[in-house]
Amino acid sequence: MKRLLLTLGIFAASFSIYADSAFHPSAENLTYGAVSNHQSSISYTNNPAMGSSSLDTSDWYFGFGLVTSVGFGAEVGPVDNFTEQIDSLVSTLDTFEGDSIDAVEEIKNQFDSFLINAGDNGSAQVNLAIHPLFPLIWSSRGTLSGSMVLDANVAALAQLRVLDRPIEYNPLEQGTNILQTNTAAYIKVGAVAEGSLAYSRPVLELNEGTLHAGLRGKYYQVGLSKTLIGISTMQDGADTVLEDELNDAKDTSLQSGFGVDLGVLWTTRNYRLGAWVKNANSPSFNYDGIGTNCESIEPGASQDSCFIAKSFADEIDLEESYVMDAQISVEGAVYNNSRNFVASFSADSSPVNDPVGNQIQWVTVSAGYATSSWIIPGIRVGYRKNLAGSELSAVSAGFTLFKSVHVDALYGLESIDVDGTSAPRMAQLNVGVNLLF
């Protein structure tokens, strides 16, 4: 797993700019959720109207990330010992030399039900998010009459699924090919890079509160790849195969696109309410087609993958697009006069797909003490649930040291069995440094 995450980091570093990630929230967003929080610089990448809300208490404001966030995450489907059983099946097919029906039936009884379950529910995925030196936040009532937020970061995601077929006995084959299966590992890799610039300003100032509005323009670079590998021909374990494909995917050609976010935020002395639209123009990006013109490909692994994809044409999309569908999110918070103690919520109004096709629609609730002191640490706790797709839920917690060093961790509430030990189906960790003035 360490080598796999290192490869994912190399893949992410191959991008020329960087992007925010719906599938791995950066820094304190992992615990707080997609909310506006004035003591967290990363929250300025959420609602584009948040920037100018810093002018509620000051005529000037500046903040930036030193190493805003580096984070790793993993998620698996509800199948016990998923990668271990794949590796065991590969080894069994590779070494089987029996010639009795009883031996064949024993192996089929051991793995056929697993293959069906893996085909229906099995998956393994890892992700990485890097947020270096950003966002840069500058708010001024005089010069800007509002706020500018410049952001840049990167996120990448790799997923392995199983397309199942039964194990078959072929006595006409010689050697170790007497047991066969057309089961395939379906691997998809996606990375989204984004550079963005947001402007916001107060549009209505009353005694009761202030209404802020914001606009964010985003430039995307997106890399997408997918391939199929026959289980019978796998020479290495599932983790190694996923690592190799991820490493090869860093050379995938990049597609460019543009996105637009719109947001409003109502702020008062002790509460705030906001809403924003992400990717209002729904930019779209294409995977390279698979499973076509296989005869024209030079014999080898690429041609084999092409024929395998063609055989699963009724189960997967040979031509596929990743569409960043428009999504409305709402947020709210209550806090004390100093805004140190805060309770927040955020919710997405509809599901959207991540780059590899998982549906995501997050709702989060959180509470924390956001420190104003260089000595007293800040602490926070949260709960989040995906209302679509996997429907996983998790608890999270984080702390801030010296008003600048942030550590946040997420632990999934649903579990699977791995070698007799219960393990969460989802886990993430973020570490970062940022400075606010």
C-alpha positions, 0 to 999 in steps of 0.5 A: 500500500505504501508503494501504491500511494507513492505511485499515486503521488507521482501521478498527481505531481505530473500535472502542471496545476492543481485541483480541489477534490470532491472525493477527498476534502482538503485539510480541515474540510475533512472534519468541518465539511464544505462550510465557511469558517473564518479560522480555516484558510481552506474553507475559502475554497468552498462557497465562493461568496465567503471571501468578502465575509472576512470584511465583516470584522476587519477592513483588511485580511490576508491568508495563505497556505504554506503546505495547506494539505497533503492527504491520503484516503482509501475505500473498499466495497462490502466484500471481506478479504477482497484483494486477498481472495483475488490474489489467492484465486490467481495463485490457485489458477496458476498452480493447479495441476489436478485431474479429478472432478472433486478437486475442480469442484472444491476450487469452484465451491471456494471461489465461485460465490466469491466471484459473484459477490465481488462482481456485485459489490467488490471494489478497492480504491485509493486517492490522494489530494495535494494542496500546496501553497494555496489558497491565497486570500486577499480582502480589502474594503478600499482596494478591492471593495471585496475579496480575491481568492486564488486557489490551486491543488490536485487530486487523483483516484484509482479504483479496481472492480471485478467483472466476474465469470465462473471458473471452468474446467478444460481437460483439453488444456495442458499444464496449469491452464486446465482451470480457467476463468474469464473474470477480469479486473476493471481498473479506472484512474482519474485525476482532476487538476484545477486552478481557480480565481474567485471574487466576492463582495458585500451586496447588501449590508443591514443592521441584522447582517450582511449578504455576500455574493461571489463568482469563481472561474476554474480552469481544469486539466483532467486525465482519465484512463481505464483498462481490463486485465484477465484474472487468469493472466495476472502475474502479480497481486491485485495491489501491485496490478493497481499500482502498475496501471496507476503508474502507467496512467500518469502519461495519459494525455490531459484534457482542458475545460472550464467551470463556474461556481456561484454563491451567496452567504448571509452572515450575522453576529452569531450565525450564517447561512449560505448556498452555492452552485458548483460547476454550473456549466457542467463541463465534460471530459472523455475517456479513451474508447476501449474494446474497438478495432482490437485486431489492429492493435499489436499482439500483447497486453494491450490487445488482450485488454481490448478483447476482454473489454469487447467481451464485457461490452454489455456490462461496461461503457466502452465509450464513456464521459466524466461529466462534472454535473452542476450541484447545489450545496447549502451550509449553515453555522452558529457561533459565539461572539468571538467565532471561536466555538462553532457548530456547522452543517453542509449538504449537497442537494443531489448526487454527482459522479467522481472521475471513476463513476462513483456517486457522491452526495455528502452531508456533514455536521461538525462542531469545534473550537477554532483557536485564536491562540498560538498556544491553546490548540484547536479541536474539532469533531464531525460526522459525514455520510454519502447519501448516494452511491456507497452510502458510507458514513464516517466520524472525523476529528482534527486538531490545530497546533500553533494556530497553523499546523492541522491534522484531520483523520476520518474513520468509516463506521461500516466495516469489513473483515480482513484476515480475521480482523475488522477494518473500516471500509473508508479511512482518510488522513490530512496533514497541513500548514497554513497561515492567516493574518 
